[in-house]
Amino acid sequence: MPVLWDIREGILALSLTGQFTNGDIEQAVQEAAVDDRFRPGMRLLWDPRSSQTPMSSADLQWRIGLVSDFARRGLLSRLALVLRPDQRLSFEIFTNEAAKQLDVVPIRAFTDVSEAIVWLEGDQP
């Protein structure tokens, strides 16, 4: 499966690898949402470093909509993106667009998973 998920200590981790579709992301999120460990206020670790799928502007809007829906429903309290250095532009575009819809959910980008998890587990903005 190109979109893997796991829930650990209040963090939903999504790893996107190889080629995938938005439907694959949606399926993984739906599976995670019915897991007994899933709780309101989850913190999301989004890791597309192994992705080989180009992201169109429509894909970007779809992903922002997915995260926005989670935030509106109280299911998401914080989002960490773990990116390769060449994905920074995608993060800047994502945050600029997401800021219009996700003003209550802190978003940060990292290149190191450990740093992202420390931030997700903490209380600093």
N, CA, C and O of each residue as an XYZ file, in Angstrom:
500
protein
N       0.847     -1.189      0.000
C       0.000      0.000      0.000
C       0.888      1.247      0.000
O       1.806      1.345      0.814
N       0.635      2.172     -0.874
C       1.485      3.362     -0.968
C       1.234      4.411      0.118
O       2.040      5.327      0.281
N       0.135      4.292      0.860
C      -0.128      5.213      1.958
C      -0.297      4.368      3.213
O      -1.285      3.650      3.373
N       0.684      4.469      4.093
C       0.674      3.701      5.332
C       0.306      4.625      6.477
O       0.600      5.820      6.443
N      -0.340      4.066      7.494
C      -0.702      4.873      8.651
C      -0.444      4.086      9.928
O      -0.414      2.855      9.934
N      -0.261      4.828     10.997
C      -0.106      4.234     12.322
C      -0.514      5.299     13.334
O      -0.397      6.498     13.077
N      -0.989      4.846     14.477
C      -1.344      5.761     15.557
C      -0.498      5.391     16.761
O      -0.524      4.256     17.235
N       0.254      6.372     17.248
C       1.114      6.175     18.410
C       0.987      7.354     19.343
O       1.304      8.484     18.970
N       0.530      7.104     20.543
C       0.476      8.125     21.592
C      -0.134      9.447     21.131
O       0.444     10.513     21.340
N      -1.298      9.370     20.506
C      -2.017     10.565     20.091
C      -1.556     11.176     18.781
O      -2.004     12.260     18.408
N      -0.661     10.485     18.079
C      -0.167     10.986     16.795
C      -0.578     10.021     15.691
O      -0.271      8.830     15.742
N      -1.273     10.551     14.699
C      -1.584      9.791     13.490
C      -0.477     10.071     12.487
O      -0.306     11.205     12.041
N       0.273      9.035     12.134
C       1.371      9.171     11.180
C       0.930      8.618      9.832
O       0.536      7.457      9.727
N       0.998      9.460      8.802
C       0.719      9.050      7.426
C       2.018      9.107      6.642
O       2.667     10.151      6.581
N       2.398      7.985      6.040
C       3.597      7.928      5.203
C       3.165      7.652      3.777
O       2.503      6.652      3.501
N       3.540      8.538      2.878
C       3.181      8.417      1.464
C       4.421      7.977      0.696
O       5.444      8.662      0.704
N       4.320      6.827      0.033
C       5.476      6.276     -0.670
C       5.121      5.950     -2.111
O       3.996      5.553     -2.416
N       6.089      6.124     -2.983
C       5.910      5.749     -4.378
C       4.779      6.511     -5.049
O       4.584      7.706     -4.826
N       4.042      5.783     -5.877
C       2.912      6.352     -6.612
C       1.608      6.062     -5.853
O       1.387      4.936     -5.407
N       0.762      7.058     -5.709
C      -0.505      6.894     -5.003
C      -1.495      7.916     -5.540
O      -1.138      8.827     -6.286
N      -2.739      7.739     -5.141
C      -3.789      8.674     -5.527
C      -4.373      9.314     -4.272
O      -4.102      8.876     -3.154
N      -5.173     10.352     -4.472
C      -5.882     10.933     -3.335
C      -6.810      9.905     -2.709
O      -7.043      9.926     -1.500
N      -7.337      9.009     -3.526
C      -8.177      7.927     -3.005
C      -7.418      7.032     -2.046
O      -7.983      6.566     -1.056
N      -6.147      6.784     -2.324
C      -5.322      5.985     -1.410
C      -5.155      6.699     -0.070
O      -5.203      6.070      0.987
N      -4.958      8.023     -0.126
C      -4.851      8.807      1.114
C      -6.165      8.735      1.877
O      -6.182      8.502      3.086
N      -7.260      8.935      1.164
C      -8.578      8.909      1.809
C      -8.857      7.555      2.450
O      -9.381      7.491      3.562
N      -8.514      6.482      1.761
C      -8.725      5.145      2.313
C      -7.925      4.948      3.597
O      -8.442      4.401      4.571
N      -6.669      5.389      3.607
C      -5.837      5.251      4.805
C      -6.419      6.062      5.963
O      -6.466      5.585      7.097
N      -6.857      7.281      5.675
C      -7.428      8.128      6.722
C      -8.719      7.512      7.266
O      -8.955      7.542      8.474
N      -9.549      6.959      6.394
C     -10.786      6.321      6.843
C     -10.486      5.104      7.718
O     -11.162      4.876      8.721
N      -9.484      4.333      7.341
C      -9.100      3.173      8.157
C      -8.616      3.633      9.532
O      -8.982      3.047     10.551
N      -7.799      4.675      9.557
C      -7.274      5.186     10.823
C      -8.401      5.726     11.705
O      -8.384      5.536     12.921
N      -9.376      6.397     11.094
C     -10.457      7.032     11.849
C     -11.338      6.038     12.594
O     -12.000      6.412     13.562
N     -11.359      4.789     12.166
C     -12.177      3.788     12.864
C     -11.346      2.932     13.813
O     -11.878      2.026     14.454
N     -10.067      3.206     13.907
C      -9.202      2.488     14.834
C      -9.525      2.922     16.263
O      -9.819      4.093     16.501
N      -9.474      1.994     17.209
C      -9.782      2.293     18.605
C      -8.856      3.335     19.219
O      -9.228      3.985     20.196
N      -7.667      3.507     18.671
C      -6.705      4.466     19.214
C      -6.940      5.887     18.707
O      -6.338      6.834     19.212
N      -7.804      6.037     17.721
C      -8.076      7.359     17.150
C      -8.947      8.163     18.104
O      -9.979      7.680     18.569
N      -8.526      9.393     18.395
C      -9.239     10.252     19.338
C      -9.358     11.665     18.770
O      -8.567     12.058     17.913
N     -10.342     12.425     19.243
C     -10.397     13.848     18.871
C      -9.100     14.544     19.287
O      -8.468     14.167     20.274
N      -8.720     15.555     18.527
C      -7.519     16.313     18.841
C      -6.220     15.634     18.464
O      -5.162     15.991     18.981
N      -6.284     14.655     17.563
C      -5.067     13.960     17.136
C      -4.072     14.956     16.570
O      -4.440     16.026     16.083
N      -2.843     14.593     16.644
C      -1.766     15.357     16.022
C      -1.319     14.554     14.812
O      -1.112     13.345     14.907
N      -1.170     15.221     13.680
C      -0.928     14.537     12.412
C       0.515     14.732     11.955
O       1.006     15.855     11.843
N       1.173     13.616     11.698
C       2.508     13.597     11.112
C       2.349     13.147      9.664
O       2.047     11.984      9.399
N       2.552     14.067      8.736
C       2.353     13.806      7.297
C       3.736     13.703      6.676
O       4.482     14.682      6.659
N       4.089     12.517      6.161
C       5.443     12.270      5.670
C       5.432     11.825      4.206
O       5.298     10.635      3.922
N       5.575     12.778      3.272
C       5.605     12.430      1.851
C       7.024     12.345      1.264
O       7.192     12.445      0.049
N       8.038     12.163      2.110
C       9.417     12.176      1.615
C       9.689     11.100      0.568
O      10.522     11.301     -0.315
N       9.005      9.971      0.650
C       9.231      8.885     -0.313
C       8.237      8.918     -1.465
O       8.185      7.990     -2.272
N       7.454      9.976     -1.542
C       6.471     10.113     -2.612
C       7.151     10.328     -3.954
O       8.139     11.054     -4.061
N       6.607      9.686     -4.968
C       7.051      9.896     -6.341
C       5.897     10.424     -7.184
O       5.996     10.497     -8.408
N       4.813     10.787     -6.528
C       3.622     11.265     -7.208
C       3.673     12.784     -7.328
O       3.773     13.478     -6.316
N       3.606     13.310     -8.553
C       3.558     14.770     -8.698
C       2.273     15.309     -8.072
O       1.230     14.657     -8.117
N       2.357     16.505     -7.487
C       1.182     17.091     -6.849
C       0.705     18.273     -7.678
O       1.417     19.264     -7.840
N      -0.501     18.153     -8.195
C      -1.106     19.246     -8.961
C      -1.749     20.237     -7.997
O      -1.854     19.967     -6.800
N      -2.174     21.373     -8.515
C      -2.866     22.339     -7.659
C      -4.188     21.762     -7.158
O      -4.620     22.078     -6.049
N      -4.832     20.922     -7.964
C      -6.073     20.262     -7.518
C      -5.780     19.289     -6.371
O      -6.556     19.194     -5.420
N      -4.658     18.569     -6.467
C      -4.262     17.664     -5.379
C      -3.991     18.456     -4.102
O      -4.396     18.055     -3.011
N      -3.307     19.576     -4.254
C      -3.014     20.425     -3.110
C      -4.308     20.882     -2.444
O      -4.439     20.794     -1.223
N      -5.251     21.362     -3.221
C      -6.538     21.808     -2.675
C      -7.281     20.655     -2.003
O      -7.902     20.844     -0.957
N      -7.221     19.482     -2.590
C      -7.891     18.322     -2.005
C      -7.288     17.997     -0.644
O      -8.019     17.729      0.309
N      -5.962     18.020     -0.544
C      -5.280     17.699      0.722
C      -5.566     18.753      1.780
O      -5.761     18.423      2.950
N      -5.592     20.011      1.379
C      -5.955     21.069      2.318
C      -7.388     20.854      2.800
O      -7.676     21.023      3.984
N      -8.280     20.484      1.892
C      -9.663     20.213      2.271
C      -9.773     19.064      3.258
O     -10.558     19.127      4.204
N      -8.994     18.021      3.044
C      -8.996     16.863      3.948
C      -8.560     17.282      5.347
O      -9.223     16.960      6.333
N      -7.457     17.992      5.428
C      -6.941     18.436      6.718
C      -7.892     19.452      7.351
O      -8.106     19.429      8.563
N      -8.454     20.330      6.549
C      -9.417     21.318      7.053
C     -10.644     20.647      7.654
O     -11.140     21.059      8.703
N     -11.125     19.615      6.980
C     -12.285     18.885      7.481
C     -11.974     18.272      8.849
O     -12.791     18.348      9.767
N     -10.806     17.673      8.981
C     -10.402     17.113     10.275
C     -10.348     18.193     11.347
O     -10.810     17.986     12.469
N      -9.784     19.340     11.000
C      -9.664     20.425     11.978
C     -11.042     20.947     12.388
O     -11.296     21.155     13.575
N     -11.923     21.157     11.425
C     -13.275     21.653     11.724
C     -14.045     20.711     12.628
O     -14.834     21.149     13.465
N     -13.817     19.419     12.460
C     -14.526     18.417     13.265
C     -13.844     18.151     14.606
O     -14.289     17.294     15.368
N     -12.765     18.883     14.898
C     -12.075     18.721     16.176
C     -11.203     17.475     16.242
O     -10.797     17.061     17.328
N     -10.916     16.884     15.111
C     -10.134     15.653     15.084
C      -8.641     15.911     14.956
O      -7.838     14.990     15.105
N      -8.264     17.143     14.684
C      -6.864     17.483     14.439
C      -6.501     18.721     15.239
O      -7.216     19.722     15.193
N      -5.395     18.664     15.973
C      -4.991     19.821     16.761
C      -3.659     20.414     16.311
O      -3.317     21.531     16.698
N      -2.904     19.674     15.494
C      -1.583     20.152     15.076
C      -1.103     19.291     13.923
O      -1.413     18.101     13.865
N      -0.348     19.882     13.002
C       0.117     19.177     11.804
C       1.604     19.417     11.590
O       2.057     20.559     11.519
N       2.359     18.325     11.488
C       3.784     18.403     11.155
C       3.997     17.709      9.823
O       3.597     16.560      9.633
N       4.631     18.418      8.905
C       5.006     17.846      7.616
C       6.491     17.521      7.671
O       7.298     18.359      8.073
N       6.852     16.310      7.268
C       8.259     15.925      7.201
C       8.605     15.839      5.720
O       8.059     15.012      4.989
N       9.522     16.708      5.286
C       9.773     16.869      3.869
C      11.250     16.719      3.519
O      12.135     16.909      4.353
N      11.480     16.371      2.262
C      12.831     16.453      1.709
C      13.109     17.939      1.457
O      12.173     18.721      1.289
N      14.370     18.329      1.430
C      14.669     19.750      1.157
C      14.048     20.253     -0.148
O      13.649     21.415     -0.225
N      13.959     19.408     -1.168
C      13.387     19.855     -2.441
C      11.864     19.986     -2.394
O      11.263     20.433     -3.371
N      11.234     19.612     -1.296
C       9.786     19.733     -1.158
C       9.380     20.998     -0.401
O       8.190     21.198     -0.155
N      10.316     21.844     -0.031
C      10.015     23.051      0.744
C       9.033     23.985      0.038
O       8.168     24.582      0.679
N       9.170     24.108     -1.274
C       8.247     24.970     -2.012
C       6.816     24.459     -1.867
O       5.887     25.252     -1.710
N       6.632     23.141     -1.920
C       5.296     22.567     -1.724
C       4.749     22.946     -0.357
O       3.563     23.247     -0.222
N       5.620     22.935      0.674
C       5.184     23.310      2.013
C       4.754     24.769      2.056
O       3.722     25.096      2.640
N       5.537     25.643      1.442
C       5.191     27.065      1.453
C       3.853     27.312      0.769
O       3.032     28.088      1.257
N       3.640     26.656     -0.349
C       2.358     26.793     -1.046
C       1.241     26.234     -0.185
O       0.187     26.856     -0.047
N       1.467     25.050      0.401
C       0.456     24.413      1.249
C       0.090     25.318      2.414
O      -1.092     25.539      2.677
N       1.090     25.845      3.117
C       0.778     26.670      4.292
C       0.096     27.972      3.916
O      -0.793     28.429      4.633
N       0.494     28.579      2.804
C      -0.179     29.809      2.375
C      -1.643     29.553      2.061
O      -2.508     30.341      2.442
N      -1.922     28.473      1.379
C      -3.310     28.124      1.052
C      -4.060     27.635      2.286
O      -5.216     27.999      2.502
N      -3.401     26.815      3.088
C      -4.058     26.248      4.266
C      -4.360     27.308      5.310
O      -5.338     27.184      6.047
N      -3.538     28.352      5.387
C      -3.748     29.404      6.385
C      -5.134     30.024      6.257
O      -5.695     30.507      7.241
N      -5.681     30.012      5.054
C      -7.018     30.570      4.840
C      -8.100     29.713      5.493
O      -9.173     30.208      5.836
N      -7.805     28.415      5.663
C      -8.809     27.493      6.189
C      -8.423     26.894      7.542
O      -9.291     26.412      8.270
N      -7.142     26.916      7.886
C      -6.654     26.215      9.079
C      -6.034     27.162     10.094
O      -5.017     26.826     10.701
N      -6.616     28.325     10.292
C      -5.982     29.302     11.155
C      -5.876     28.872     12.609
O      -5.128     29.491     13.366
N      -6.589     27.843     13.029
C      -6.523     27.400     14.420
C      -5.607     26.199     14.612
O      -5.392     25.773     15.747
N      -5.063     25.644     13.537
C      -4.216     24.458     13.639
C      -2.775     24.839     13.318
O      -2.477     25.236     12.191
N      -1.876     24.722     14.301
C      -0.471     25.004     14.028
C       0.090     24.012     13.006
O      -0.175     22.812     13.076
N       0.875     24.538     12.053
C       1.501     23.721     11.014
C       2.984     24.063     10.983
O       3.361     25.234     10.969
N       3.826     23.023     10.974
C       5.270     23.237     10.832
C       5.853     22.184      9.916
O       5.324     21.078      9.807
N       6.941     22.530      9.260
C       7.651     21.601      8.386
C       8.987     21.223      9.016
O       9.637     22.033      9.676
N       9.372     19.984      8.798
C      10.613     19.446      9.332
C      11.274     18.593      8.259
O      10.618     18.142      7.320
N      12.563     18.380      8.402
C      13.257     17.412      7.553
C      13.640     16.177      8.363
O      14.137     15.197      7.808
N      13.410     16.222      9.666
C      13.748     15.120     10.567
C      12.491     14.658     11.314
O      11.810     15.462     11.951
N      12.195     13.370     11.230
C      10.992     12.827     11.878
C      11.040     13.001     13.386
O      10.032     13.345     14.003
N      12.196     12.768     13.984
C      12.315     12.884     15.444
C      11.970     14.290     15.915
O      11.263     14.454     16.909
N      12.458     15.295     15.214
C      12.145     16.678     15.576
C      10.661     16.961     15.418
O      10.066     17.658     16.241
N      10.066     16.425     14.368
C       8.628     16.610     14.150
C       7.825     15.996     15.283
O       6.864     16.600     15.762
N       8.204     14.813     15.713
C       7.474     14.135     16.795
C       7.620     14.901     18.101
O       6.649     15.040     18.845
N       8.827     15.403     18.394
C       9.019     16.202     19.615
C       8.094     17.414     19.588
O       7.463     17.739     20.593
N       8.012     18.085     18.431
C       7.135     19.248     18.324
C       5.660     18.844     18.460
O       4.889     19.539     19.121
N       5.272     17.749     17.852
C       3.882     17.299     17.961
C       3.507     16.963     19.398
O       2.383     17.221     19.829
N       4.435     16.396     20.127
C       4.169     16.003     21.512
C       4.207     17.193     22.478
O       3.674     17.112     23.585
N       4.833     18.286     22.061
C       4.984     19.450     22.934
C       3.824     20.411     22.851
O       2.805     20.148     22.213
N       4.012     21.531     23.514
C       2.965     22.557     23.538
C       3.387     23.845     22.886
O       2.593     24.785     22.830
N       4.624     23.933     22.381
C       5.066     25.170     21.741
C       4.457     25.309     20.365
O       4.294     24.321     19.649
N       4.114     26.554     19.983
C       3.529     26.772     18.651
C       4.519     26.524     17.528
O       4.171     26.667     16.356
